[in-house]
Amino acid sequence: MAHVLRDHDPWRDARAEDWREARLTRPRTPPAPPLPPDRQPPPPPLGVASVDRVPGPDRDEPLPRGHAPWLQPTLVQRWDAQAQAWVDAPTALAILARRSAYSPAGWTDEIDDRRKVLGKLRVTYPPGPPLLDQPFTRILTARGTLPPRPWLIDDQPADLWPLGPYARLNAAGRYPRGVYPLAVITPLFTAPNAPLTFTLDLRGGQLMQLLLSLSGGP
């Protein structure tokens, strides 16, 4: 897994134990202006943080004014094992379509980890801007827990990359339990200007958001 260095930001990069050891409380939202030194955990020796880096997109396409670089799902269905059929799930749709803060498109932060989706799903996304007509590997932006086994997208394993300051392997080579922002590299290879529907088996994971990126990988 690749790493990059960036300036240490205590609100973003300090771990929960760092705040506890300093006997301080981490603010719920990014402080403005930045916290004074006596109200933040001590920085690392070089003042930088090493963070995981997801492989960058193949390219970033220009978007129409007011558009975000993600698509929200328009339909979510659950698999009803008793009826052996897909059933519309409007509550799951409302959960997975939550937006993250993105000011250029007027998106506000709608994240709420108290409500979650589990099980087997079928998810549909609308077409993106017409000019995005070149196919590439599709990437999802998600928020959820890590499953004991990789998700299955259209019955193929997906590559999950946990992000954030707490996404660090412990001594047992595992990520700590909890909710993570996730970059999901899917087995799907399509153009963003076409609608997209796929099945998703969470295999024991929990999901609080699932947006489709308009950029992707090779």
Residue frames as a rotation matrix with the C-alpha (Angstrom) as fourth column:
MET 1
0.580 0.815 0.000 0.00
0.815 -0.580 0.000 0.00
0.000 0.000 -1.000 0.00
ALA 2
-0.203 -0.684 0.700 1.48
0.660 -0.624 -0.419 3.38
0.723 0.377 0.578 -1.02
HIS 3
0.322 0.231 -0.918 2.01
0.873 -0.447 0.194 6.21
-0.365 -0.864 -0.345 1.44
VAL 4
0.099 -0.300 0.949 2.38
0.513 -0.801 -0.308 9.96
0.852 0.518 0.075 1.07
LEU 5
-0.519 -0.317 -0.794 3.53
0.843 -0.341 -0.415 12.68
-0.139 -0.885 0.444 3.48
ARG 6
0.112 0.532 0.840 1.44
0.451 -0.780 0.434 15.73
0.885 0.330 -0.327 4.28
ASP 7
-0.634 -0.301 0.712 1.50
-0.385 -0.676 -0.628 18.46
0.671 -0.672 0.313 6.92
HIS 8
-0.721 0.332 -0.609 0.21
0.637 0.663 -0.393 17.12
0.273 -0.671 -0.689 10.22
ASP 9
-0.367 0.719 0.590 -3.27
-0.513 -0.685 0.516 18.37
0.776 -0.114 0.621 11.08
PRO 10
-0.954 -0.098 0.285 -4.20
-0.297 0.460 -0.837 17.34
-0.049 -0.883 -0.467 14.64
TRP 11
-0.111 0.983 0.145 -7.95
-0.769 0.007 -0.639 17.33
-0.629 -0.182 0.756 13.94
ARG 12
0.566 0.328 -0.757 -7.51
-0.802 0.433 -0.412 15.14
0.193 0.840 0.508 10.85
ASP 13
0.167 -0.668 -0.725 -4.44
-0.388 0.631 -0.671 13.04
0.906 0.394 -0.154 11.69
ALA 14
-0.639 -0.429 0.639 -4.18
-0.743 0.127 -0.657 12.63
0.201 -0.894 -0.400 15.49
ARG 15
-0.517 0.414 -0.749 -5.48
0.180 0.908 0.378 9.31
0.836 0.060 -0.545 16.76
ALA 16
0.566 0.809 0.160 -8.09
-0.061 -0.153 0.986 8.93
0.822 -0.568 -0.037 19.51
GLU 17
0.593 -0.388 -0.705 -5.40
0.795 0.421 0.437 7.76
0.128 -0.820 0.558 21.93
ASP 18
-0.511 -0.773 0.375 -3.34
0.702 -0.627 -0.337 10.88
0.496 0.091 0.864 21.14
TRP 19
-0.119 0.562 0.818 -6.23
-0.264 -0.812 0.520 13.08
0.957 -0.154 0.245 22.28
ARG 20
0.828 0.453 -0.331 -6.79
0.153 0.385 0.910 10.93
0.540 -0.804 0.249 25.38
GLU 21
0.174 -0.850 -0.498 -3.11
0.962 0.254 -0.098 11.01
0.210 -0.462 0.861 26.37
ALA 22
-0.729 -0.423 0.538 -3.11
0.374 -0.905 -0.205 14.79
0.574 0.052 0.817 26.04
ARG 23
-0.498 0.639 -0.586 -6.32
0.756 -0.011 -0.654 14.91
-0.424 -0.769 -0.478 28.14
LEU 24
-0.766 0.249 -0.592 -8.05
-0.433 -0.881 0.190 16.87
-0.474 0.402 0.783 25.42
THR 25
0.069 0.861 0.504 -11.34
0.309 0.461 -0.831 16.53
-0.948 0.213 -0.235 23.54
ARG 26
-0.852 -0.341 0.398 -11.29
0.454 -0.098 0.886 16.42
-0.263 0.935 0.238 19.76
PRO 27
-0.501 0.702 -0.506 -13.75
-0.574 -0.707 -0.413 18.96
-0.648 0.083 0.757 18.26
ARG 28
0.115 0.663 0.740 -16.67
0.268 0.697 -0.665 17.43
-0.957 0.275 -0.097 16.35
THR 29
0.890 0.172 0.423 -15.95
0.452 -0.206 -0.868 19.60
-0.062 0.963 -0.261 13.30
PRO 30
-0.021 -0.960 0.278 -12.72
0.922 -0.126 -0.366 21.08
0.386 0.249 0.888 11.86
PRO 31
0.316 0.139 -0.939 -11.86
0.720 -0.679 0.141 24.12
-0.618 -0.720 -0.315 14.03
ALA 32
-0.048 -0.308 0.950 -11.59
0.789 -0.595 -0.153 27.54
0.612 0.742 0.272 12.44
PRO 33
0.365 -0.845 -0.392 -9.19
-0.831 -0.106 -0.546 29.10
0.420 0.525 -0.740 13.17
PRO 34
0.133 -0.379 -0.916 -6.85
0.085 0.925 -0.370 26.14
0.987 -0.028 0.155 13.94
LEU 35
0.911 0.220 -0.350 -6.49
0.326 0.137 0.935 25.13
0.254 -0.966 0.053 17.56
PRO 36
0.489 -0.785 0.380 -3.66
-0.808 -0.572 -0.142 26.74
0.329 -0.238 -0.914 19.56
PRO 37
-0.283 -0.717 -0.637 -0.79
-0.418 0.690 -0.591 24.40
0.863 0.099 -0.495 20.56
ASP 38
-0.886 -0.111 0.451 -2.06
-0.464 0.230 -0.855 23.98
-0.009 -0.967 -0.255 24.13
ARG 39
0.004 0.958 0.288 -5.42
-0.725 0.201 -0.659 22.63
-0.689 -0.206 0.695 22.88
GLN 40
0.722 0.169 -0.671 -4.12
-0.627 0.570 -0.531 19.95
0.292 0.804 0.518 20.52
PRO 41
0.880 -0.433 0.196 -2.05
0.276 0.801 0.531 16.77
-0.387 -0.413 0.824 20.93
PRO 42
0.099 -0.920 -0.379 1.71
-0.360 -0.388 0.849 17.14
-0.928 0.052 -0.369 20.41
PRO 43
0.730 0.135 -0.670 2.65
-0.682 0.094 -0.725 16.88
-0.035 0.986 0.161 16.71
PRO 44
0.858 -0.496 0.136 4.95
0.503 0.864 -0.018 14.11
-0.108 0.084 0.991 15.42
PRO 45
0.163 -0.898 -0.409 8.70
0.594 -0.242 0.767 14.88
-0.788 -0.368 0.494 15.42
LEU 46
-0.777 -0.525 0.348 8.85
0.570 -0.353 0.742 16.16
-0.266 0.775 0.574 11.81
GLY 47
-0.499 0.645 -0.579 5.43
-0.293 -0.754 -0.588 17.76
-0.816 -0.124 0.565 11.81
VAL 48
-0.456 0.351 -0.818 4.16
-0.857 0.073 0.510 15.55
0.239 0.934 0.267 8.99
ALA 49
0.123 0.574 0.810 1.73
-0.573 0.707 -0.414 12.62
-0.810 -0.413 0.416 8.73
SER 50
-0.900 -0.346 -0.267 2.17
-0.426 0.558 0.712 9.48
-0.097 0.754 -0.650 6.63
VAL 51
-0.029 0.980 0.195 -1.14
-0.605 0.139 -0.784 8.44
-0.796 -0.141 0.589 5.08
ASP 52
-0.320 0.036 0.947 -2.36
0.526 0.838 0.145 5.71
-0.788 0.544 -0.287 2.76
ARG 53
-0.418 0.162 -0.894 -2.84
-0.668 -0.722 0.182 6.79
-0.616 0.673 0.410 -0.82
VAL 54
0.362 0.612 0.703 -5.42
0.220 0.677 -0.703 5.15
-0.906 0.409 0.110 -3.08
PRO 55
-0.555 -0.550 0.624 -4.24
0.726 0.045 0.686 4.82
-0.406 0.834 0.374 -6.69
GLY 56
-0.577 0.282 -0.766 -5.15
-0.227 -0.957 -0.181 8.09
-0.784 0.070 0.616 -8.40
PRO 57
0.511 0.838 0.190 -7.84
0.042 0.197 -0.980 8.36
-0.859 0.508 0.066 -11.03
ASP 58
0.042 -0.457 0.889 -6.94
0.933 0.335 0.128 7.74
-0.356 0.824 0.441 -14.64
ARG 59
-0.770 -0.239 0.592 -7.92
0.430 -0.879 0.204 11.35
0.471 0.412 0.780 -15.25
ASP 60
-0.441 0.663 -0.604 -10.16
0.505 -0.373 -0.778 14.05
-0.742 -0.648 -0.170 -13.85
GLU 61
-0.412 0.384 0.827 -12.83
0.850 -0.165 0.500 15.18
0.328 0.909 -0.258 -16.28
PRO 62
-0.975 0.157 0.158 -14.24
-0.191 -0.954 -0.231 18.72
0.114 -0.255 0.960 -16.20
LEU 63
-0.528 0.838 -0.141 -17.71
0.832 0.476 -0.286 18.76
-0.173 -0.268 -0.948 -14.73
PRO 64
-0.027 0.604 0.797 -20.63
0.507 -0.678 0.531 21.08
0.861 0.418 -0.288 -15.47
ARG 65
-0.711 -0.235 0.663 -20.88
-0.321 -0.731 -0.602 23.99
0.626 -0.641 0.444 -13.05
GLY 66
-0.087 0.688 0.720 -22.57
-0.990 -0.142 0.016 22.98
0.113 -0.712 0.693 -9.81
HIS 67
0.733 0.325 -0.597 -22.00
-0.340 0.936 0.092 19.25
0.589 0.136 0.797 -10.28
ALA 68
0.426 -0.579 0.696 -20.20
-0.741 0.219 0.635 17.07
-0.520 -0.786 -0.336 -7.77
PRO 69
-0.325 -0.641 -0.695 -17.66
-0.912 0.408 0.051 14.41
0.251 0.650 -0.717 -8.89
TRP 70
-0.960 0.094 0.264 -19.93
-0.006 0.935 -0.356 11.64
-0.280 -0.343 -0.897 -7.57
LEU 71
-0.427 0.883 -0.195 -23.34
-0.453 -0.022 0.891 10.25
0.783 0.469 0.409 -8.47
GLN 72
-0.568 0.361 0.740 -25.96
-0.718 0.224 -0.660 9.34
-0.404 -0.905 0.132 -5.89
PRO 73
-0.938 0.287 0.194 -27.92
0.336 0.889 0.311 6.10
-0.083 0.356 -0.931 -6.32
THR 74
-0.621 0.782 -0.050 -31.46
-0.746 -0.571 0.342 6.44
0.238 0.250 0.938 -7.64
LEU 75
0.568 0.786 -0.243 -32.70
-0.653 0.610 0.448 2.94
0.500 -0.096 0.860 -6.76
VAL 76
-0.693 -0.677 0.248 -31.71
-0.700 0.548 -0.458 0.41
0.174 -0.491 -0.854 -4.11
GLN 77
0.465 0.811 -0.356 -33.29
-0.671 0.585 0.456 -3.03
0.578 0.027 0.816 -3.86
ARG 78
-0.288 -0.476 0.831 -32.83
-0.884 0.466 -0.039 -5.78
-0.369 -0.746 -0.555 -1.28
TRP 79
-0.584 0.069 -0.809 -32.83
-0.401 0.842 0.362 -9.50
0.705 0.536 -0.464 -2.01
ASP 80
0.090 0.709 0.700 -35.88
-0.986 0.164 -0.039 -11.14
-0.142 -0.686 0.713 -0.42
ALA 81
-0.841 -0.538 -0.061 -34.80
-0.541 0.834 0.104 -14.74
-0.005 0.120 -0.993 0.14
GLN 82
-0.500 0.719 0.483 -38.32
0.067 0.588 -0.806 -15.90
-0.863 -0.371 -0.342 0.96
ALA 83
0.574 0.766 -0.291 -39.88
-0.191 -0.220 -0.957 -14.40
-0.797 0.604 0.020 -2.17
GLN 84
-0.093 -0.725 0.683 -36.73
0.719 0.426 0.549 -15.05
-0.689 0.542 0.481 -4.24
ALA 85
0.437 0.277 0.855 -37.00
0.809 -0.537 -0.239 -11.56
0.393 0.796 -0.459 -5.71
TRP 86
-0.772 -0.634 0.037 -35.52
0.588 -0.736 -0.336 -8.07
0.241 -0.238 0.941 -5.54
VAL 87
0.359 0.898 -0.256 -37.65
0.922 -0.298 0.249 -5.67
0.147 -0.325 -0.934 -3.51
ASP 88
0.135 -0.266 0.954 -37.43
0.197 -0.937 -0.289 -1.87
0.971 0.227 -0.074 -3.57
ALA 89
0.166 -0.200 -0.966 -35.79
0.983 0.110 0.146 -0.50
0.077 -0.974 0.215 -0.40
PRO 90
0.519 0.090 0.850 -36.41
0.312 -0.946 -0.090 3.27
0.796 0.312 -0.519 -0.12
THR 91
0.978 -0.198 0.064 -34.96
-0.129 -0.335 0.933 3.44
-0.164 -0.921 -0.353 3.39
ALA 92
0.326 -0.901 0.285 -31.71
0.673 0.434 0.599 1.87
-0.664 -0.004 0.748 2.19
LEU 93
0.219 -0.199 0.955 -31.68
0.860 -0.423 -0.286 4.31
0.461 0.884 0.079 -0.75
ALA 94
0.867 0.160 0.472 -31.94
-0.026 -0.931 0.364 7.28
0.498 -0.328 -0.803 1.62
ILE 95
0.785 -0.618 0.041 -29.00
0.032 0.108 0.994 5.96
-0.618 -0.779 0.104 3.65
LEU 96
0.132 -0.800 0.585 -26.69
0.834 0.409 0.370 5.14
-0.535 0.439 0.721 0.74
ALA 97
0.293 0.048 0.955 -27.42
0.797 -0.564 -0.216 8.42
0.528 0.825 -0.203 -1.08
ARG 98
0.792 -0.033 -0.609 -26.16
0.437 -0.666 0.604 10.58
-0.426 -0.745 -0.513 1.79
ARG 99
0.717 -0.517 0.467 -23.87
0.211 -0.477 -0.853 13.33
0.664 0.710 -0.233 0.57
SER 100
0.081 -0.767 -0.637 -20.47
0.971 -0.084 0.225 14.38
-0.226 -0.636 0.738 1.86
ALA 101
0.548 0.104 -0.830 -19.63
0.168 -0.986 -0.013 18.06
-0.820 -0.132 -0.557 2.18
TYR 102
-0.371 -0.621 0.691 -18.61
0.885 -0.010 0.466 19.50
-0.283 0.784 0.553 -1.22
SER 103
-0.124 0.356 -0.926 -19.05
0.278 -0.884 -0.377 23.26
-0.953 -0.304 0.011 -1.41
PRO 104
-0.898 -0.214 -0.385 -18.63
-0.257 -0.456 0.852 23.74
-0.358 0.864 0.354 -5.23
ALA 105
-0.715 0.683 -0.149 -21.85
0.198 0.403 0.894 21.78
0.671 0.609 -0.423 -5.74
GLY 106
-0.264 0.621 0.738 -23.57
-0.791 -0.578 0.203 23.09
0.552 -0.530 0.644 -2.61
TRP 107
0.231 0.298 -0.926 -23.43
0.185 0.921 0.343 19.67
0.955 -0.251 0.158 -0.93
THR 108
0.194 -0.129 0.973 -23.69
-0.913 -0.386 0.130 19.68
0.359 -0.913 -0.193 2.86
ASP 109
-0.821 -0.553 -0.144 -22.46
-0.440 0.772 -0.458 16.96
0.364 -0.312 -0.877 5.20
GLU 110
0.232 0.972 0.025 -25.26
-0.861 0.194 0.470 14.38
0.452 -0.130 0.882 5.63
ILE 111
-0.427 -0.486 -0.762 -23.18
-0.161 0.870 -0.465 11.59
0.890 -0.076 -0.450 7.20
ASP 112
0.162 0.491 0.856 -24.96
-0.982 -0.006 0.190 9.72
0.098 -0.871 0.481 10.01
ASP 113
-0.648 -0.562 -0.514 -23.41
-0.532 0.817 -0.223 6.46
0.545 0.129 -0.829 11.20
ARG 114
-0.602 0.458 0.655 -26.41
-0.585 0.305 -0.751 5.53
-0.544 -0.835 0.084 13.33
ARG 115
0.567 0.816 0.118 -28.37
-0.449 0.425 -0.786 4.16
-0.691 0.392 0.607 10.37
LYS 116
-0.516 -0.851 -0.102 -26.84
-0.660 0.319 0.680 1.43
-0.546 0.418 -0.726 8.23
VAL 117
0.556 0.604 -0.571 -27.55
-0.831 0.430 -0.353 -1.05
0.032 0.671 0.741 5.45
LEU 118
-0.384 -0.631 0.674 -26.65
-0.582 0.732 0.354 -4.77
-0.717 -0.256 -0.649 5.46
GLY 119
0.246 0.551 0.798 -27.14
0.068 0.811 -0.581 -7.82
-0.967 0.197 0.162 3.28
LYS 120
-0.577 -0.348 0.739 -27.46
0.699 0.257 0.667 -8.26
-0.422 0.902 0.095 -0.48
LEU 121
0.098 0.543 -0.834 -28.41
0.000 -0.838 -0.546 -5.26
-0.995 0.053 -0.082 -2.59
ARG 122
-0.088 -0.161 0.983 -28.98
0.994 0.042 0.096 -4.18
-0.057 0.986 0.157 -6.17
VAL 123
0.037 -0.059 -0.998 -27.97
0.366 -0.928 0.069 -0.57
-0.930 -0.368 -0.013 -6.72
THR 124
0.275 0.133 0.952 -28.71
0.958 -0.120 -0.260 1.70
0.080 0.984 -0.161 -9.70
TYR 125
-0.275 -0.420 -0.865 -26.99
0.389 -0.871 0.300 4.99
-0.879 -0.254 0.403 -10.62
PRO 126
0.796 0.588 -0.145 -28.05
0.144 -0.416 -0.898 7.54
-0.589 0.693 -0.416 -13.24
PRO 127
0.432 -0.666 0.608 -25.90
0.850 0.075 -0.522 8.47
0.302 0.742 0.598 -16.25
GLY 128
-0.018 -0.545 -0.838 -23.21
0.626 -0.660 0.415 11.07
-0.780 -0.518 0.353 -15.73
PRO 129
0.183 0.053 -0.982 -22.38
-0.441 -0.888 -0.130 14.06
-0.879 0.457 -0.139 -17.98
PRO 130
0.935 0.333 0.123 -22.63
-0.054 0.476 -0.878 13.15
-0.351 0.814 0.463 -21.71
LEU 131
0.586 -0.756 -0.290 -18.99
-0.704 -0.299 -0.644 14.05
0.401 0.582 -0.708 -22.50
LEU 132
-0.210 -0.663 0.718 -17.69
-0.887 0.438 0.144 11.36
-0.410 -0.607 -0.681 -20.13
ASP 133
0.710 0.612 -0.349 -17.89
-0.700 0.559 -0.444 8.63
-0.076 0.560 0.825 -22.77
GLN 134
-0.062 -0.803 -0.592 -14.62
-0.629 0.492 -0.602 6.73
0.775 0.335 -0.536 -22.23
PRO 135
0.845 0.445 -0.297 -14.88
-0.086 0.661 0.746 3.52
0.528 -0.604 0.597 -20.17
PHE 136
-0.340 -0.929 0.149 -12.63
-0.503 0.046 -0.863 2.84
0.795 -0.368 -0.483 -17.20
THR 137
-0.488 0.101 -0.867 -12.61
0.617 0.743 -0.260 0.91
0.618 -0.662 -0.425 -13.93
ARG 138
0.263 0.705 0.659 -15.38
-0.066 -0.668 0.741 2.35
0.963 -0.238 -0.129 -11.74
ILE 139
-0.765 -0.539 -0.351 -14.66
0.383 0.057 -0.922 3.47
0.517 -0.840 0.163 -8.19
LEU 140
0.406 0.913 -0.032 -17.13
0.454 -0.171 0.874 3.93
0.793 -0.369 -0.484 -5.35
THR 141
-0.682 -0.451 0.575 -16.82
-0.298 -0.546 -0.783 6.29
0.667 -0.706 0.238 -2.40
ALA 142
0.254 0.776 -0.578 -18.34
0.236 0.530 0.815 4.62
0.938 -0.343 -0.048 0.63
ARG 143
-0.415 -0.318 0.853 -18.57
-0.802 -0.314 -0.508 4.73
0.429 -0.895 -0.125 4.38
GLY 144
0.689 0.676 -0.260 -18.92
-0.489 0.699 0.522 1.55
0.535 -0.233 0.812 6.41
THR 145
0.429 -0.518 0.740 -17.34
-0.641 0.403 0.653 -1.24
-0.636 -0.755 -0.159 8.39
LEU 146
-0.377 -0.642 -0.667 -14.83
-0.914 0.376 0.155 -3.69
0.152 0.668 -0.728 6.97
PRO 147
0.727 0.684 -0.070 -16.35
-0.671 0.728 0.142 -7.12
0.148 -0.056 0.987 6.30
PRO 148
0.344 -0.601 0.722 -14.59
-0.337 0.638 0.692 -10.38
-0.876 -0.481 0.017 7.20
ARG 149
-0.214 -0.367 0.906 -14.46
0.754 0.527 0.391 -11.11
-0.621 0.766 0.164 3.46
PRO 150
-0.942 -0.188 -0.279 -14.33
-0.002 -0.825 0.565 -8.69
-0.336 0.533 0.777 0.48
TRP 151
0.015 0.956 -0.295 -17.59
-0.481 -0.251 -0.840 -7.39
-0.877 0.155 0.456 -0.92
LEU 152
-0.555 -0.068 0.829 -18.91
0.642 0.598 0.479 -9.08
-0.528 0.799 -0.288 -4.04
ILE 153
-0.132 0.483 -0.866 -19.96
-0.511 -0.782 -0.358 -6.79
-0.850 0.395 0.350 -6.87
ASP 154
0.492 0.418 -0.763 -21.74
-0.866 0.324 -0.381 -8.70
0.088 0.849 0.522 -9.62
ASP 155
0.995 -0.015 0.100 -20.35
-0.015 0.957 0.290 -11.84
-0.100 -0.290 0.952 -7.92
GLN 156
0.347 -0.935 0.068 -16.74
0.524 0.134 -0.841 -10.63
0.778 0.328 0.537 -8.24
PRO 157
0.224 -0.294 -0.929 -14.54
0.947 -0.158 0.279 -9.49
-0.229 -0.943 0.244 -5.31
ALA 158
0.787 0.001 0.617 -14.13
0.180 -0.957 -0.228 -5.73
0.591 0.290 -0.753 -4.86
ASP 159
-0.220 -0.939 -0.264 -10.95
0.778 -0.005 -0.628 -4.08
0.589 -0.343 0.732 -3.56
LEU 160
0.820 0.572 0.013 -11.69
0.412 -0.607 0.680 -2.07
0.397 -0.552 -0.733 -0.39
TRP 161
-0.359 -0.919 0.160 -9.27
0.571 -0.352 -0.741 0.64
0.738 -0.174 0.652 0.77
PRO 162
0.579 0.516 -0.632 -10.01
0.815 -0.339 0.470 2.03
0.028 -0.787 -0.617 4.26
LEU 163
-0.067 -0.541 0.839 -9.03
0.430 -0.774 -0.464 5.70
0.900 0.330 0.285 4.56
GLY 164
0.742 0.377 0.555 -8.50
-0.204 -0.661 0.722 8.22
0.639 -0.648 -0.414 7.34
PRO 165
-0.014 -0.848 0.530 -6.11
-0.841 -0.276 -0.465 8.59
0.541 -0.453 -0.709 10.29
TYR 166
0.093 0.095 0.991 -7.35
-0.834 0.551 0.026 5.43
-0.544 -0.829 0.131 12.04
ALA 167
0.947 0.236 -0.218 -6.89
-0.320 0.732 -0.601 3.13
0.018 0.639 0.769 9.04
ARG 168
-0.039 -0.999 0.011 -3.69
-0.948 0.034 -0.317 1.60
0.316 -0.022 -0.948 10.39
LEU 169
0.360 0.113 -0.926 -2.94
-0.079 0.993 0.090 -2.09
0.929 0.040 0.367 10.67
ASN 170
0.688 -0.108 0.717 -2.53
-0.725 -0.100 0.681 -3.31
-0.001 -0.989 -0.147 14.24
ALA 171
-0.269 -0.892 0.364 0.01
-0.874 0.385 0.297 -5.83
-0.405 -0.237 -0.883 15.53
ALA 172
-0.125 0.308 0.943 -2.18
0.067 0.951 -0.302 -8.68
-0.990 0.025 -0.140 14.27
GLY 173
-0.942 -0.300 0.151 -2.15
0.176 -0.057 0.983 -7.25
-0.286 0.952 0.107 10.74
ARG 174
-0.194 0.946 0.259 -5.79
0.961 0.130 0.245 -6.16
0.199 0.296 -0.934 10.91
TYR 175
-0.583 0.126 0.803 -7.58
-0.026 -0.990 0.136 -2.85
0.812 0.058 0.580 10.87
PRO 176
-0.959 0.282 -0.024 -9.26
0.019 -0.020 -1.000 -1.85
-0.282 -0.959 0.014 14.16
ARG 177
-0.333 0.921 0.202 -13.01
0.943 0.322 0.086 -2.34
0.014 0.219 -0.976 14.29
GLY 178
-0.313 0.301 -0.901 -15.06
0.231 -0.896 -0.380 0.70
-0.921 -0.327 0.211 13.43
VAL 179
0.724 0.616 0.310 -16.49
0.520 -0.191 -0.832 2.79
-0.454 0.764 -0.459 10.62
TYR 180
-0.384 -0.909 -0.160 -14.17
0.414 -0.324 0.851 3.98
-0.826 0.260 0.501 7.85
PRO 181
0.455 0.293 -0.841 -14.38
-0.687 -0.484 -0.541 6.11
-0.566 0.824 -0.019 4.74
LEU 182
0.051 -0.373 0.927 -13.75
0.290 0.893 0.343 3.60
-0.956 0.251 0.153 1.95
ALA 183
-0.085 -0.085 -0.993 -12.49
-0.941 -0.321 0.108 3.78
-0.328 0.943 -0.052 -1.60
VAL 184
0.203 0.294 0.934 -13.87
-0.063 0.956 -0.288 0.77
-0.977 -0.001 0.213 -3.44
ILE 185
-0.528 -0.413 -0.742 -12.19
-0.791 -0.081 0.607 -0.32
-0.310 0.907 -0.284 -6.67
THR 186
0.357 0.825 0.438 -14.85
-0.521 0.565 -0.640 -2.32
-0.775 0.001 0.632 -8.44
PRO 187
-0.486 -0.460 0.743 -14.56
0.337 0.686 0.645 -5.01
-0.806 0.564 -0.178 -11.14
LEU 188
0.539 0.803 0.256 -16.86
0.602 -0.155 -0.783 -2.87
-0.589 0.576 -0.567 -13.35
PHE 189
-0.675 -0.734 -0.068 -15.50
0.400 -0.442 0.802 -1.26
-0.619 0.515 0.593 -16.53
THR 190
0.208 0.837 0.506 -17.96
0.972 -0.120 -0.200 1.23
-0.107 0.533 -0.839 -17.98
ALA 191
-0.633 -0.310 0.709 -18.26
0.470 -0.882 0.035 4.81
0.615 0.355 0.704 -19.23
PRO 192
-0.837 0.267 -0.477 -19.69
0.378 -0.349 -0.858 7.37
-0.396 -0.898 0.191 -16.75
ASN 193
-0.738 0.581 -0.344 -22.21
-0.662 -0.722 0.202 8.73
-0.131 0.376 0.917 -19.26
ALA 194
-0.336 0.633 -0.697 -24.16
-0.216 0.669 0.711 5.44
0.917 0.389 -0.088 -19.13
PRO 195
0.443 0.523 0.728 -26.45
-0.852 -0.007 0.523 4.36
0.278 -0.853 0.442 -16.28
LEU 196
-0.554 -0.711 -0.433 -25.06
-0.442 0.692 -0.571 1.62
0.705 -0.125 -0.698 -14.05
THR 197
0.580 0.674 0.457 -26.74
-0.790 0.327 0.519 -1.18
0.200 -0.662 0.722 -12.10
PHE 198
-0.365 -0.697 -0.617 -24.89
-0.378 0.716 -0.587 -3.86
0.851 0.019 -0.525 -10.13
THR 199
0.767 0.516 -0.380 -25.48
0.098 0.491 0.865 -6.34
0.633 -0.702 0.326 -7.34
LEU 200
-0.210 -0.803 0.558 -23.63
-0.585 -0.354 -0.730 -5.92
0.784 -0.480 -0.395 -4.05
ASP 201
0.654 0.288 -0.699 -23.14
0.342 0.712 0.613 -8.55
0.675 -0.640 0.367 -1.35
LEU 202
0.467 -0.447 0.763 -21.76
-0.676 -0.737 -0.018 -6.86
0.570 -0.507 -0.646 1.79
ARG 203
0.243 -0.404 -0.882 -20.80
0.204 0.910 -0.360 -10.24
0.948 -0.093 0.304 3.32
GLY 204
0.253 -0.059 -0.966 -21.15
0.947 0.219 0.235 -9.13
0.197 -0.974 0.111 6.93
GLY 205
-0.824 -0.566 0.020 -20.18
0.556 -0.815 -0.163 -5.49
0.108 -0.123 0.986 6.45
GLN 206
0.217 0.856 -0.470 -22.31
0.810 -0.426 -0.402 -2.47
-0.545 -0.294 -0.785 7.26
LEU 207
-0.565 -0.367 0.739 -22.78
0.789 -0.503 0.353 0.46
0.243 0.782 0.574 4.90
MET 208
-0.008 0.516 -0.857 -23.72
0.665 -0.637 -0.390 4.09
-0.747 -0.573 -0.338 5.62
GLN 209
0.388 0.094 -0.917 -23.00
-0.507 -0.809 -0.298 5.73
-0.769 0.581 -0.266 2.23
LEU 210
-0.152 -0.456 0.877 -22.32
0.593 0.667 0.450 4.61
-0.790 0.589 0.169 -1.35
LEU 211
0.591 0.249 -0.767 -21.57
-0.346 -0.781 -0.519 7.16
-0.729 0.572 -0.376 -4.07
LEU 212
0.560 -0.353 0.750 -20.28
0.752 0.595 -0.282 6.45
-0.347 0.722 0.599 -7.59
SER 213
-0.067 -0.685 -0.726 -17.21
0.101 -0.728 0.678 8.42
-0.993 -0.028 0.118 -8.66
LEU 214
0.920 0.358 -0.160 -17.13
-0.077 -0.234 -0.969 10.10
-0.384 0.904 -0.187 -12.08
SER 215
0.198 -0.899 -0.390 -13.41
-0.945 -0.069 -0.321 9.38
0.262 0.432 -0.863 -12.32
GLY 216
0.954 0.185 0.235 -11.81
-0.239 0.944 0.229 5.97
-0.179 -0.275 0.945 -12.23
GLY 217
0.091 -0.961 0.263 -8.77
-0.437 0.199 0.877 3.81
-0.895 -0.195 -0.401 -12.82
PRO 218
-0.431 -0.334 -0.838 -7.20
-0.900 0.095 0.425 2.13
-0.062 0.938 -0.342 -15.84
